[in-house]
Amino acid sequence: MERNEKAFSIIEKAVINSPNDEYLQSSMAFILYKLGKTDEAKLYYTNALQINANLTSILSDKELIVFDKLMNNITKQ
């Protein structure tokens, strides 16, 4: 958990400095999910999708699993 909190702090600063970077937005979502903050994670994935509709093409396998868990109902509408 401590490692995820440290990663969150780093990514949070990067997202503030580069709000239009879809990979940073999705990284923030992934970390928030790991911290148990699923509602916030969904918002960051939604932001990332607005920046890049092909977001899933840049995600790792682990990230894709989390993305699918959180966004399945949104992306399949």
Backbone hydrogen bonds, N-H to C=O, Kabsch-Sander energy under -0.5 kcal/mol:
donor,donor_aa,acceptor,acceptor_aa,energy
5,E,1,M,-2.2
6,K,2,E,-2.2
7,A,3,R,-2.4
8,F,4,N,-2.5
9,S,5,E,-2.0
10,I,6,K,-1.9
11,I,7,A,-2.9
12,E,8,F,-2.9
13,K,9,S,-1.5
14,A,10,I,-1.8
15,V,11,I,-2.9
16,I,12,E,-1.9
17,N,13,K,-1.9
18,S,14,A,-2.0
21,D,18,S,-1.5
22,E,20,N,-0.8
25,Q,21,D,-2.2
26,S,22,E,-2.4
27,S,23,Y,-2.4
28,M,24,L,-2.4
29,A,25,Q,-2.0
30,F,26,S,-2.4
31,I,27,S,-2.3
32,L,28,M,-2.7
33,Y,29,A,-2.4
34,K,30,F,-2.0
35,L,31,I,-1.6
36,G,33,Y,-1.8
37,K,32,L,-2.9
38,T,36,G,-1.0
41,A,37,K,-2.1
42,K,38,T,-2.3
43,L,39,D,-1.4
44,Y,40,E,-1.8
45,Y,41,A,-2.3
46,T,42,K,-2.5
47,N,43,L,-2.3
48,A,44,Y,-2.4
49,L,45,Y,-2.3
50,Q,46,T,-1.8
51,I,47,N,-1.6
52,N,48,A,-2.5
55,L,52,N,-1.4
57,S,54,N,-1.9
58,I,55,L,-2.3
59,L,56,T,-0.7
64,L,60,S,-2.6
65,I,61,D,-1.8
66,V,62,K,-1.8
67,F,63,E,-3.0
68,D,64,L,-2.8
69,K,65,I,-2.1
70,L,66,V,-2.3
71,M,67,F,-3.1
72,N,68,D,-1.5
74,I,71,M,-1.0
75,T,71,M,-2.9
76,K,72,N,-1.3
77,Q,74,I,-1.1
